[in-house]
Amino acid sequence: MPKDTSPKCELCGGKIQGPSKTVRVEGAELVVCGQCAKYGTEVQKPQTSRPVRGPGQAPVKTSQIRRQRDVFDLIEGEIVEDYGDRIRRARMEKGWTQKDLAMQIKEKELLIKKVEKKDLIPEDDLRRKLEKTLDIRLIDTPSEEEKAGKPGRIVPTLGDVISIKKVHK
């Protein structure tokens, strides 16, 4: 008997009829059927097509291709929860429309709309442009005073716990 290779919905477990959708549900990205897509926020996947290069052109460097954010991108600090509201408020204080802001930072208006609605987390280069143009902070980093004001607290790691248990046996 041949093995069933049709894609299955990661939410309901049923076969996916038609195109599948990738949605974020409670922070997890799932490939779901059209019916279950309403239970999450659709995730925009970057296009997988590579630019075609003509003869004599240098190959595209991998650093020039946009990549998805990962854990290491958050080392600088986490983006604030209300980033969409902060951007909208700062834009409106300047009396700009979304189109005006897009023109100021040389980006598409649709990108500004998605960021303000929190459908899209801004990449670092876009975040920096928005921060500079609107004179706002979108990264939540503890201030030096907060760091200095709290006494150092040593939290044992799993390795420490294992070592302690071995010593006591």
RAWOFEN-V66149 format. One record per residue. N is the residue number from 1. BURIAL is 1 if it has 24 or more other ideal C-beta (glycine too) atoms within 12 Angstrom, else 0. Layout:
BEGIN
[[N/BURIAL] [N/BURIAL]]
END
This chain:
BEGIN
[[1/0] [2/0] [3/0] [4/0] [5/0] [6/0] [7/0] [8/0] [9/1] [10/0] [11/1] [12/0] [13/0] [14/0] [15/0] [16/1] [17/0] [18/0] [19/0] [20/1] [21/1] [22/1] [23/1] [24/1] [25/0] [26/0] [27/0] [28/0] [29/0] [30/1] [31/1] [32/1] [33/1] [34/0] [35/0] [36/1] [37/1] [38/0] [39/0] [40/1] [41/1] [42/1] [43/1] [44/0] [45/0] [46/0] [47/0] [48/0] [49/0] [50/0] [51/0] [52/0] [53/0] [54/0] [55/0] [56/0] [57/0] [58/0] [59/0] [60/0] [61/0] [62/0] [63/0] [64/0] [65/0] [66/0] [67/0] [68/0] [69/0] [70/0] [71/0] [72/0] [73/0] [74/0] [75/0] [76/0] [77/0] [78/0] [79/1] [80/0] [81/0] [82/0] [83/1] [84/1] [85/0] [86/1] [87/1] [88/1] [89/0] [90/1] [91/1] [92/0] [93/0] [94/0] [95/0] [96/1] [97/0] [98/1] [99/0] [100/0] [101/1] [102/1] [103/0] [104/0] [105/1] [106/0] [107/1] [108/0] [109/0] [110/0] [111/1] [112/1] [113/0] [114/1] [115/1] [116/1] [117/0] [118/0] [119/0] [120/1] [121/1] [122/1] [123/0] [124/0] [125/0] [126/1] [127/1] [128/0] [129/1] [130/1] [131/1] [132/0] [133/1] [134/1] [135/0] [136/1] [137/0] [138/1] [139/1] [140/0] [141/0] [142/0] [143/0] [144/0] [145/0] [146/0] [147/0] [148/0] [149/0] [150/0] [151/0] [152/0] [153/0] [154/0] [155/0] [156/0] [157/0] [158/0] [159/0] [160/0] [161/0] [162/0] [163/0] [164/0] [165/0] [166/0] [167/0] [168/0] [169/0]]
END
